Each structure stands twice: as C-alpha cells, then as structure tokens.
Amino acid sequence: PLGLKVLRKIENIIRARMDEAGVLELLMSVLQPLDIWQQTGRDKIMASVMITFKDRKGRQLCLGPTHEEEITEIAKIYIFSYRQLPLILYQIQTKFRDEARPRFGLLRSCEFIMQDAYSFDLDEAGLNINYDKMLAVYKHI
C-alpha cells in the first residue's frame, strides 16, 4: 500500500506540472498492432526487446515498448490543420521491453511505468520552444 501511495503521489506531481504547462494527457494502448511498427521499420530495430505474439485471429501484436508509433497514428487521425499546432501530449503508461539489463533504471524488469511527452509543432523554431518549455517542466518536477 505504501509503494502505491508513493507512486500515485509522484504521478500527481507530474500531472499537476503538465497541466500547468497546458500539456494534455492521454492513455494509449498497451497492446499495439505490429503493422504500425512495420510501417516505420522500427519492428526490426527493436526486435530484440519487443514482446510480440499473434492473437486468436492471427493478427501480429506487441506489448508497447514505447508509444511513438501509436501517438503518430493518433495525430494523423485528430490533427486536421496547422491551426491545431503546437500540441503537446503526454502519458504515464506501462511499457514492456525484454531487455537483458536496464539502460536507465535500478532494476531489471520487462514491465515498467514511464512518463513521456510528444510535441507536434509547426516548424523547428516551434519545436525548440516546446523543448525548452518541457525542459523547464521536467526540472520543476
């Protein structure tokens, strides 16, 4: 119970700072179609850490090791005009990677919770502005 309380408190601190910055939270799928990964070629790049399988209908799926592919699919559906930009979205989500050892963590684990944010910008100048904005948010957190 104490560990969950600590986790929730950390998540709420992150949410408060993201809300203050006008960043919108999403909850994305843990289970992702492999074809969105195949479109970018990252299914091959991340093959050694991806947990993949077929469902009962034979569709190739994976447990999300990250969500760049999925957020791009969401953006393609919901961003209709440059007038909707800039847009920054974030999530606090369970990820799955079958790594031999952690790259930036304390424990070896295939399942972990990660907060990440994604910006969609009009141009490189806007990207730099949002990068600096998010850097300040993360430092505040």
Residue pairs with C-beta under 8 A, 6 or more apart in sequence:
7 113
11 92
11 115
13 141
14 92
14 115
14 141
15 25
15 92
17 137
17 140
17 141
18 25
18 90
18 117
18 137
20 137
21 88
21 133
21 134
21 137
22 88
23 88
23 89
23 90
23 117
23 134
23 137
24 87
24 88
24 89
24 90
25 89
25 90
25 91
25 92
26 71
26 74
26 89
26 90
26 91
27 91
27 93
28 64
28 67
28 70
28 71
28 74
28 91
28 93
29 64
29 70
30 63
30 64
30 93
30 94
30 96
31 61
31 62
31 63
31 64
32 61
32 62
32 63
32 64
32 67
32 69
32 70
33 59
33 60
33 61
34 43
34 52
34 59
34 60
34 61
34 62
35 60
36 69
36 70
36 72
36 73
37 43
37 46
37 50
37 62
37 69
39 69
40 69
42 68
42 69
43 50
43 62
46 65
48 98
49 65
49 97
49 98
49 99
50 62
50 63
50 65
50 97
50 98
51 62
51 63
51 65
51 96
51 97
51 98
51 110
52 60
52 61
52 62
53 60
53 61
53 62
54 60
54 61
55 61
63 96
64 70
64 93
64 95
64 96
65 95
65 96
65 97
66 95
66 116
67 91
67 93
67 95
67 116
67 118
68 118
71 89
71 118
74 89
75 87
75 120
79 85
79 87
79 120
82 122
85 120
85 121
85 122
85 126
86 119
86 120
86 121
86 122
86 126
86 129
86 130
87 119
87 120
88 117
88 118
88 119
88 120
88 130
88 133
88 134
89 117
89 118
89 119
89 120
90 115
90 116
90 117
90 118
91 115
91 116
92 113
92 114
92 115
93 113
93 114
93 115
93 116
94 111
94 112
94 113
95 111
95 112
95 113
95 114
96 110
96 111
97 110
97 112
98 110
99 108
99 110
100 108
101 108
102 108
102 109
105 112
117 134
119 127
119 130
119 131
119 134
121 127
121 129
121 130
